[in-house]
Amino acid sequence: MEIRILTTPKEMAAVEEVTRQVWPGSETDVVPAHLLITLAHNGGVVIGAFDGERMLGFTFGFPGLEKTDDLSRGVKFCSHQLGVLPDLQGSGLGFRLKRAQWQIARQQGFDHITWTYDPLLSLNANLNIAKLGAVCSTYLREVYGQMRDGLNAGLPSDRFQVDWWLNTHRVRHRLAAQPPKKLDLAHYLSAEIPRANQTTLSEAGFPVPRPASLPETGVPLLLLEIPADFYALKAADPPLAFQWRMHTRTLFESLFARGYLVTDFVFLSGTHPRGYYVLSLGEATL
């Protein structure tokens, strides 16, 4: 497999085709090759992964400005899309593409990358938070309006905006050739870390959120459950998917306002797999 920077019209056309396979159903949501060319030739970076001539995945981004309360504006790198062919999702290719982006952005002098993702997607949470070491304390409602592609249509386009601090020990440690052994759910449960929400199972085996009962202020660590396979849940039970969107919107906005930060994600496999965000208050760690 080869990972390289893309610059040609032929390569950008391949990005278009991969996009159609990753987010099917809405041609208007495909970023056009001419825009990718313009981006790549004016400070942005488009990266592709190839097996011979076949593109397997891509990621791209561009320099941006930090939003601040005053008139000062720091520089950051904004990563807009990461796409991997459906049959390779979960293979580690997304991690390799982001690691290449990390290397290039550092060479360009950046120390901060941001991007958005749907906080209800456990595979994305595991990649972005657990493997890459990004953190999050920003919840954005309806970022993209009503989306029309086959994965996102029918739900409010709420998103996490994550912060990837490229030169921190946390990120460098997780991107090392031998990353640290990950904590699992058993570690947090044995430490009696409280849960921000509780769930029951529907007759179809999908988690149903119960009304949230947040612990008192000052609890250093919290667990917050999301569906293990949100796309399957959404396809089978759209009203339950909407319920999850509203449930987690309320929880994350409340917890971020209290000073909590998403710092990890743990996944429990099995007959009924489960996924949990770990939220830390300030600098709290297990």
Protein Blocks (a to p, Z undefined) as FASTA:
>chain_A
ZZdddfbfklmmmmmmmmmmmmghiaklpccfklmmmmmmnopacddddehjbcfbdcdd
dddddddfblbdcdddddfbdcddfklgonlmmmmmmmmmmmmmmmnopabdcddddfkl
mklmmmmmmmnopacfbdcehklopafbfklgoiacbdcdddddfkbmklmmmmpmbdcd
dddfklmmmnopacfbdcdddfkopacddddddddehiabdcddddfblmlmmmmmmmlm
mmmmmmmmmmmmmmmmnopacfbdcddedjbdcddddddehjacZZ
